[in-house]
Amino acid sequence: MKHFEYSEPASLDEAVALLRAGPAPASLIAGGTDLMVQMKEHVRQPAHVINIKKIPGMDDFAYDPREGLLLGALVTTRQVETSPVTLRHYASLARAATDFASIQVRHRATVVGNVCRASPSADTLPALIADGAVLRIHGPSGQRRCAVQDFCTGPGRTVLAADEIVTHIEIPAPPPRTGKAYIKHGRRAQMELATVGVAVRITLDEHGITQDLAIVLAAVAPTPLRAAKAEAVLRGHRPTAEGLAQAAQAACDEARPIGDVRGSAAYRRDMVRVLTRRALEQALGEI
């Protein structure tokens, strides 16, 4: 492993200053489940590693019925997986956390870290996008906010500048009569990257009409894909078996997968259709 400098800033401003003034390239570390492996395998060789664990507020985990859920950058996937709050109000995110890696990794890996990794097959990203989550980002000019949907620009690439830090995830409180689901398909049942992942959030009005919904696909495009045409099939209509089938087919048509060792493009499109229908049915069953 290449020699590197190591810092433990006590504030966000100090961390940003280190990112700007310290030796480049610099890497932040929270859970470290990606960084440490990549450093050992010489995939990444940062000149400076900055540990954010001593910065106050980064372990925030708070829920308000009106404001929603706030997750700090140090919150682990295991915390999200087991929290009564997420299990009750954010079922798709809790399911995505459960499907993430091994239980040993989930005890250390952070949700923000998974977001910043920007993998097209990331488990937490589709659920967060479906929930309308927003990131708090701290940089030299202070704080800005960015929707998770707009954060990833390509595989491993984001809108984050080199001197910015994602500090929190804000997830709105779900309205009444809302159901959520996340379904992942892979070659193995455990510890597998998604061949296809589908997150759904659907809200019905008092008459059973689809008031709002989100369908987000993973591993079928360079970034998580919001299936807008599939959503349009159901929005403003009462969900029926025929409508669900049409929406699933529309999601299949929108997907842009490439073939790899996890399956051909045609196979992955077919799985989009199957999983979208299943996720919609599951989410509706939760209402």
C-alpha positions as CSV (number, residue, x, y, z in Angstrom):
1,M,0.0,0.0,0.0
2,K,1.3,3.4,-1.0
3,H,2.3,5.9,1.8
4,F,-0.4,8.5,2.5
5,E,-1.1,11.3,4.9
6,Y,-4.0,10.8,7.4
7,S,-6.2,13.4,9.1
8,E,-9.1,13.5,11.6
9,P,-10.8,16.9,11.2
10,A,-13.1,18.1,14.0
11,S,-15.4,20.2,11.8
12,L,-16.7,20.3,8.3
13,D,-14.9,23.5,7.5
14,E,-11.6,21.9,8.6
15,A,-12.3,18.8,6.4
16,V,-13.1,21.0,3.4
17,A,-9.9,23.0,4.1
18,L,-7.9,19.7,4.1
19,L,-9.5,18.7,0.8
20,R,-8.4,22.0,-0.7
21,A,-5.0,22.4,0.7
22,G,-3.8,18.9,1.5
23,P,-1.9,16.7,-0.9
24,A,-3.9,15.4,-3.8
25,P,-5.6,13.2,-4.5
26,A,-7.5,13.0,-1.2
27,S,-10.2,10.5,-0.2
28,L,-12.7,10.7,2.6
29,I,-13.3,7.7,4.8
30,A,-16.4,6.9,6.9
31,G,-17.1,3.1,6.7
32,G,-14.1,2.4,4.5
33,T,-15.6,-0.8,3.0
34,D,-14.8,0.5,-0.5
35,L,-11.8,2.6,0.0
36,M,-9.7,0.1,2.0
37,V,-10.3,-2.7,-0.5
38,Q,-9.4,-0.4,-3.4
39,M,-6.3,0.9,-1.7
40,K,-5.1,-2.7,-1.0
41,E,-5.7,-3.6,-4.6
42,H,-4.1,-0.4,-5.9
43,V,-7.3,0.7,-7.6
44,R,-7.1,4.0,-5.7
45,Q,-4.0,5.5,-4.2
46,P,-4.9,8.6,-2.3
47,A,-2.1,10.8,-1.1
48,H,-4.3,12.0,1.8
49,V,-7.0,10.0,3.7
50,I,-9.4,12.2,5.7
51,N,-11.5,10.5,8.4
52,I,-14.8,12.3,9.0
53,K,-15.9,10.3,12.1
54,K,-15.0,13.0,14.6
55,I,-17.1,15.7,13.0
56,P,-20.2,16.4,15.1
57,G,-23.6,15.7,13.6
58,M,-22.4,13.2,11.0
59,D,-24.1,10.3,12.8
60,D,-27.5,12.0,12.8
61,F,-30.4,9.6,12.6
62,A,-33.7,11.4,13.2
63,Y,-37.3,11.2,12.1
64,D,-40.0,13.8,12.2
65,P,-43.6,12.9,10.9
66,R,-43.7,16.2,9.0
67,E,-40.1,16.7,7.9
68,G,-39.2,13.1,7.3
69,L,-36.0,11.2,7.9
70,L,-32.5,12.7,8.3
71,L,-29.5,10.4,7.8
72,G,-25.9,11.6,8.5
73,A,-22.9,10.5,6.5
74,L,-21.9,8.0,9.2
75,V,-25.2,6.1,9.4
76,T,-24.6,2.5,8.3
77,T,-26.7,0.3,6.1
78,R,-27.2,-2.0,9.1
79,Q,-28.8,0.9,11.1
80,V,-31.2,1.6,8.2
81,E,-31.9,-2.1,7.8
82,T,-33.0,-2.6,11.4
83,S,-34.5,0.7,12.4
84,P,-38.3,0.6,13.3
85,V,-38.6,4.0,11.6
86,T,-37.3,2.8,8.2
87,L,-39.1,-0.5,8.4
88,R,-42.4,1.3,8.9
89,H,-42.0,4.4,6.7
90,Y,-39.3,3.6,4.2
91,A,-39.7,-0.1,3.5
92,S,-38.0,0.1,0.1
93,L,-34.8,1.6,1.6
94,A,-34.8,-0.9,4.5
95,R,-35.1,-3.7,1.9
96,A,-32.3,-2.3,-0.2
97,A,-30.1,-2.1,2.9
98,T,-30.9,-5.7,3.7
99,D,-29.9,-6.7,0.2
100,F,-26.6,-4.8,0.4
101,A,-23.4,-7.0,0.7
102,S,-22.9,-9.1,3.8
103,I,-24.0,-8.4,7.3
104,Q,-20.4,-7.8,8.3
105,V,-20.1,-5.1,5.6
106,R,-23.5,-3.6,6.5
107,H,-22.3,-2.9,10.0
108,R,-19.6,-0.6,8.6
109,A,-20.7,0.6,5.2
110,T,-22.6,3.9,5.2
111,V,-25.6,4.8,3.1
112,V,-23.9,8.0,2.0
113,G,-20.9,6.1,0.9
114,N,-23.0,3.8,-1.2
115,V,-24.6,6.9,-2.8
116,C,-21.2,8.5,-3.5
117,R,-19.9,5.3,-5.0
118,A,-22.4,6.0,-7.8
119,S,-22.6,2.5,-9.1
120,P,-25.3,1.8,-11.6
121,S,-26.2,-1.3,-9.6
122,A,-26.2,0.3,-6.2
123,D,-29.0,-1.0,-3.9
124,T,-29.8,2.2,-2.0
125,L,-29.9,4.6,-4.9
126,P,-33.2,3.5,-6.5
127,A,-35.0,3.5,-3.2
128,L,-33.7,6.9,-2.3
129,I,-34.6,8.4,-5.7
130,A,-38.1,6.9,-5.5
131,D,-38.5,8.5,-2.1
132,G,-37.5,11.9,-3.4
133,A,-34.4,12.1,-1.2
134,V,-32.1,15.1,-1.2
135,L,-28.4,15.4,-0.3
136,R,-26.9,18.1,1.9
137,I,-23.5,19.0,0.5
138,H,-20.9,21.1,2.3
139,G,-18.2,22.9,0.5
140,P,-16.1,26.1,0.5
141,S,-19.1,28.3,-0.2
142,G,-21.2,26.6,2.5
143,Q,-24.1,24.2,2.1
144,R,-26.0,23.3,-1.0
145,R,-28.7,20.7,-1.7
146,C,-28.9,18.2,-4.6
147,A,-31.7,15.7,-5.3
148,V,-30.3,12.1,-5.3
149,Q,-31.9,11.7,-8.7
150,D,-29.5,14.4,-10.1
151,F,-26.4,13.4,-8.2
152,C,-25.0,10.6,-10.4
153,T,-23.6,11.6,-13.8
154,G,-22.2,8.2,-14.9
155,P,-20.7,5.0,-13.4
156,G,-18.6,6.2,-10.5
157,R,-19.1,9.9,-11.4
158,T,-21.2,12.5,-9.5
159,V,-21.8,16.2,-9.4
160,L,-19.7,16.4,-6.2
161,A,-16.6,18.7,-6.5
162,A,-13.3,17.5,-5.1
163,D,-13.6,19.9,-2.1
164,E,-17.2,19.0,-1.2
165,I,-18.6,16.6,1.3
166,V,-22.0,14.9,1.4
167,T,-23.1,15.4,5.0
168,H,-26.7,14.2,5.2
169,I,-29.6,12.6,3.3
170,E,-33.0,14.2,3.7
171,I,-35.9,11.9,2.9
172,P,-39.5,13.3,2.9
173,A,-42.1,11.8,5.1
174,P,-44.5,9.6,3.0
175,P,-48.0,10.8,2.6
176,P,-51.0,8.7,3.6
177,R,-51.9,5.7,1.5
178,T,-48.4,5.2,0.2
179,G,-46.8,1.9,-0.5
180,K,-43.1,1.1,-1.3
181,A,-41.1,-1.8,-2.5
182,Y,-37.6,-2.7,-3.7
183,I,-36.9,-5.9,-5.5
184,K,-33.4,-7.0,-6.6
185,H,-32.5,-9.8,-9.0
186,G,-29.0,-11.4,-9.1
187,R,-27.3,-14.6,-9.9
188,R,-27.1,-15.4,-6.2
189,A,-29.6,-14.8,-3.4
190,Q,-26.9,-13.1,-1.2
191,M,-23.9,-10.9,-1.6
192,E,-24.5,-10.1,-5.2
193,L,-24.6,-7.0,-7.4
194,A,-28.0,-6.4,-8.9
195,T,-28.6,-7.8,-12.4
196,V,-31.7,-5.6,-12.2
197,G,-33.2,-3.7,-9.3
198,V,-36.6,-1.9,-9.2
199,A,-37.8,0.5,-6.5
200,V,-41.4,1.7,-6.5
201,R,-43.3,4.3,-4.4
202,I,-47.0,4.7,-5.1
203,T,-49.6,6.9,-3.5
204,L,-53.3,6.6,-3.9
205,D,-55.9,9.2,-3.2
206,E,-59.0,8.6,-1.2
207,H,-60.8,7.2,-4.3
208,G,-58.0,4.7,-5.1
209,I,-56.6,6.7,-8.0
210,T,-52.8,6.9,-8.4
211,Q,-52.0,10.4,-7.1
212,D,-48.2,10.0,-7.3
213,L,-45.6,7.4,-8.0
214,A,-42.0,6.7,-8.8
215,I,-40.5,3.7,-10.6
216,V,-36.7,3.6,-10.5
217,L,-34.5,1.0,-12.2
218,A,-31.0,-0.1,-11.3
219,A,-28.3,-1.7,-13.4
220,V,-30.0,-1.1,-16.7
221,A,-28.4,2.3,-17.6
222,P,-25.2,4.2,-16.8
223,T,-27.0,5.8,-13.8
224,P,-30.2,4.7,-11.9
225,L,-33.1,5.3,-14.3
226,R,-36.4,7.0,-13.5
227,A,-39.0,5.2,-15.7
228,A,-41.0,8.2,-16.5
229,K,-43.1,6.7,-19.3
230,A,-44.0,3.7,-17.1
231,E,-45.1,6.2,-14.4
232,A,-47.3,8.1,-16.9
233,V,-49.2,4.9,-17.6
234,L,-50.5,4.7,-14.0
235,R,-50.6,8.3,-12.9
236,G,-54.1,9.6,-12.6
237,H,-55.7,6.2,-13.0
238,R,-56.9,3.4,-10.7
239,P,-54.3,0.6,-10.7
240,T,-55.6,-2.5,-12.6
241,A,-53.9,-5.7,-13.6
242,E,-53.9,-4.4,-17.2
243,G,-52.4,-1.1,-16.2
244,L,-49.7,-2.7,-14.1
245,A,-48.8,-4.9,-17.1
246,Q,-48.7,-1.9,-19.4
247,A,-46.5,0.0,-16.9
248,A,-44.1,-2.9,-16.6
249,Q,-43.8,-3.2,-20.4
250,A,-43.1,0.6,-20.6
251,A,-40.4,0.3,-18.0
252,C,-38.9,-2.6,-20.0
253,D,-38.9,-0.4,-23.2
254,E,-37.2,2.5,-21.3
255,A,-34.4,0.3,-19.9
256,R,-31.0,0.6,-21.6
257,P,-29.0,-2.4,-20.3
258,I,-25.8,-3.8,-21.8
259,G,-24.9,-7.4,-21.7
260,D,-22.2,-8.6,-19.3
261,V,-21.4,-11.7,-17.1
262,R,-24.6,-11.1,-15.2
263,G,-26.9,-11.5,-18.2
264,S,-27.6,-10.4,-21.8
265,A,-29.3,-7.1,-22.5
266,A,-32.5,-9.0,-23.6
267,Y,-32.6,-11.0,-20.4
268,R,-32.2,-7.9,-18.3
269,R,-35.0,-6.1,-20.1
270,D,-37.2,-9.0,-19.5
271,M,-36.3,-9.0,-15.8
272,V,-37.2,-5.3,-15.7
273,R,-40.7,-6.1,-16.9
274,V,-41.1,-9.0,-14.5
275,L,-39.7,-7.1,-11.4
276,T,-41.5,-3.8,-12.2
277,R,-44.9,-5.7,-12.2
278,R,-44.0,-7.5,-9.0
279,A,-42.7,-4.4,-7.2
280,L,-45.9,-2.4,-8.1
281,E,-48.1,-5.3,-6.8
282,Q,-46.0,-5.4,-3.6
283,A,-46.2,-1.7,-3.0
284,L,-49.9,-1.6,-3.6
285,G,-50.3,-4.5,-1.2
286,E,-48.6,-2.3,1.5
287,I,-51.3,0.5,1.3
